[in-house]
Amino acid sequence: MSMGARLAQERRKQNLTQEQLAEKLGVTRQAVSRWESDAAYPETDKIVRMAAIFSVSCDYLLGVSGEETGDRPPSPVTRLLREAVGKKVLLAFYEEDDFIFCDWSRILDFDGGWANVEFVREKKDKRETRLIPLSAIRTITILPQGGEG
C-alpha cells in the first residue's frame, strides 16, 4: 500500500474530510489530495502531525513498519530522533496555544509518538523535563557536541 493510500485510509477512519485534515495541518485541501494520490509528498513535520492525529506511527505512514516492511530500515524521522537521543539540540515546539523556543534542550528518549525532552525555555534559567508529542515539535536541529548552553 502506498503512503497516499495509507493517509486516505487513516483520514477516513477518523471521519475527516480532506478539508478538515488540511485545516488541522495548516495546508490546503489540494495539498492533502496530492498526498493521497501520491502526486506529492508531505513535509516531515506534517507526517509527524498526521501520525499523531491518526494515532499511528510515522513509520506506519511511511510504510516502514511491521509485517509490511520485513527488514527495511527505519524512517528518516525515526533515524533523526534516534541520532538526537542524548545530544544537545535546538528545539521549538507548540504547547497548547504557545510556541516554545528552547535555548538549550536534549532529547532523553522517544517511543515513536512522544519525545522525553529536557530543556530550558528561551530567556529562562529553569530546566524542565517533559513528554512532548512529536506532532508538537516544529523544528529540531542537532548541534555539535559541546558544553551545555
N, C-alpha and C positions, 0 to 999 in steps of 0.2 A: 504494500500500500504506500502511495506517495505521501509526502508531507502535506500537500494540499488536501488530499483526501482525508487524512487524519484530522486536520484543522476543521474541515467541514463537518466531519462526523462528531467531533467533540463539541463544536459550536451548537449543533442540533441537539445533542444530549442535554445541553444546558438551556435548551429552548430559547436561544438567542438568534436574532436575525443578524445578517451581515452588518446592517446599520447599527444595531445595538453593540455588537462587538467592536466595531470601528470607533464608536463613541467612547467605550471603555479604554481603548488603546490610544486615542487621540490621533486617529488616521481617518482616511476617507473610506466609504463603503467600497469604492472601486479598488482600493489597496487590498482589502480583505478578499474581494472577488479574484484579484490577480493571484494572491497567495493560494487560494483554494483551487484555482485552475492550474497551478504550477507555472504560471507565466512570470511570476516574480517571487522573490524570497524575502521574508521579513527580516528586519534588523534583529540582532541578538537580544536587545532589551525587550523587543516585542515578543520574541519567542519565550523569554523568561516570564513576562507578564501573562501571556496566554496560558502557559503551563500552570500558573497559579490560579487563574480564572477557571480552568478546566479541571483542576486538581489532579494533574498528571505531571510526569517528569518532563524536563526539556529533552532528555534522551528519547523518550517515547515519541514526542512530537517530531524529533529529527530522524526517527527511525533507527535509533541505535540502542535499543533496549530489548532485553528478554529473548524469547524464542525467535523473534523476527530477525535477529542480527547474528546469531551464533557468536563468533569471536571477534566481531568488528570492534574497532577502537571506540572509546567514549567520545561524546560530542565535544565541540570546541568550548562550549560553556563549562562543561564538567572538567575538561582539561585545564582551562584557565583557573577555575576555583581550586582544583587540586594543587596547581602550581602556587596559588596565592596563600594556601594554608600556612600559617606561621610566619608569614612575611609582612613587612610594613607595606601598606597600600594607601593610596589616596582614594577616598570613598565619598560618594554623595548618594543619598537615598531619601525617599519620601517617608514621612511618618505622619499619618492622618492628613492634615492639610498643610503640613510644613515640609519644606525642603531642607534637609540637613546636610551640611558640608563638614567633613571632618578634617581637622588639622593633622591628626595622626590616627591611624587605625591599623588593626591587624585581624585577619580572618583566622579565628581559632579552629573552626571546623565547619563543615557543611554536609547536608544529607540529601541534596538534590532539590529540595524545596525551600530550605531555610539555611541561613548562614549564622553562626555564632560569632559575633564581632565585638572586639574590644576597641573602643575609640574615645577620642577627645573631640568634642564639638568645636567648631571654629570659634576662636576668641574666648574659650573657657579652659580652665585648668583641671576640671574634674573628669577622671577617667570613668567610662561606663562600659558595661558588657551587656549585650542584648542579642536576642534572636531576631533576625531580620528576614522577612520573606524575600526570596530572590526577586520577586516581582516588584519590590520596592526599591531595589538598587538601580540607580540611574547611571552611575559611572563607577568604574573601578580601574585603577592603574597601579600595577605592581612597581614598586620603587626599588632602586638599587639598595643592596643591603648596607646598613649603617646604623648609627645611633638613633634612638627614639626622638621624635620631634617634640 
